[in-house]
């Protein structure tokens, strides 16, 4: 973490993803150790089905470090339970996994009610871009972009979403931008199931 902070400088956000592998004492210990490097948030310190653990970590996290998560919570009811428990500062449901944009609008209404931020999981960037730009910037202040995966997942798209200098611009084309680039399709075959 020291090497990363030194490499990027003070003006760049660093986020730490724990991949749901910590417990309360370990998360708090890591928060103490990482606080001097000013990470913006620690993501998914525990499993999403442990709202009490999340809430304790969120209440006790040192150094102003935010707690994020919920990409592995798939329903508005589960997200509502987490929000009601004060489980985290930033909620990151995956638009595709959580039921699409219609369901995300309901989740966004909940997030607005609880005064928490909503930064959808970076797996669903074409949809997330449209969704996030349609929300108030206080609710969705940024878009998570997974450099490797978003490059791979959008390879066949005509208008892939790619940040320029760390920024995305609102899409201008109608739809979600999922049209296929015919020049990248080398062969086609129809699959039949019996």
Buried (B, 14 or more C-beta within 10 A) or exposed (E): BEEEBEEEEEEEEBBBBBEBEBBBEBBBEBBEEBBEBBBBBBBBBBBBEBBEBBBBBBEEBEEEBBBBBBBBBBBBEBBBBBBEBBBBBBBBBBBBBBBEBEBBBBBBEBBBEBEBBBBBBBBBBBBBBBBBBEBEEEBBEBBBBEEEEBEEBBEBBBBBBEBEEEEBEEBEEEEBBEEEEEEEEEEEEEEEEE
